[in-house]
Amino acid sequence: MADRVVVHRCHVRFLPFANCPTSALLDHAPATECFFRLRHTSDALEMEVDSLQDENAQLRARLASLQASRTASSDIIPPPPSASSVLKPSSVTQDGTLIDYGYLEKIQTELRSFRNQLMEKEDTLSRLRGEQAVSPDMWAQREALLGDYTTLKTLQAEAAGLESLVTILDKEKDEIIKQTEIIHRELVARGIGAGHGVQNTRVQIEDVDEEEDILQEQEEEEEEEEEEEEPVEENGQVVQKALADIRGWVDAAVRDWAEVSGASLSRTR
């Protein structure tokens, strides 16, 4: 009868049955050793695959948390990034969100690398188990699918960035429209006030012109009166001079008469 083999973490123990010669065990020793080597290699590969799967799950969780934080921060209005920063997220650290898109892209690259390693280990494990190995064409298709998936995620991130940028631009456009309306109203109000001010200024200028005309007319009238009074004053001066001359003549005549009368009286005596 065949032997029964019990494996406990690479510890092999043979349990011979009755009427089983020892030479039969020795005859099966090389095959048994090869089997245990393959079994040990398979266990090691399974442990490595489990480790890679755990690491892959951790990276997925970390990537999901970063994307969730980025989605949650889209409600906050950040400074408007340029088009180049949106198309190249690897070179941008957006203020206010504390997300390093370069590090995010690095994590995506590492995730893709771990997926490739995981597929390689699964292929090796399937060959050791005697399962049908993956064909090279299928392997190339898997790599292409991973590349397309990574590109899709990158494009989705860029699309989200563009959507946030469009939202910011729409809000800025609305603010500019509101400011334009306010400025237009102020200009209209100032234009109406300026129109009243111009009318008042024109009335004041007309009043000043009228006052200047009146003053000019008064000055002309005063000049005419002065011109009329000048001949009168000149005539008065002439009369006064004539009177002074006459008075001088009278005084001289009186003196002469007094002298003549005095001389005649003295002669009479």
Secondary structure, DSSP 8 states (H G I E B T S, - for coil): ---EEEEETTEEEEE--TT--HHHHHHTHHHHHHHHHHHHHHHHHHHHHHHHHHHHHHHHHHHHHHHHHHHHGGGS------HHHHH-GGG-EETTTTEEHHHHHHHHHHHHHHHHHHHHHHHHHHHHTT-----HHHHHHHHHHHHHHHHHHHHHHHHHHHHHHHHHHHHHHHHHHHHHHHHHHHHHHHHHHHHHHHHHHHHHHHHHHHHHHHHHHHHHHHHHHHHHHHHHHHHHHHHHHHHHHHHHHHHHHHHHHHHHHHHHHHHH-
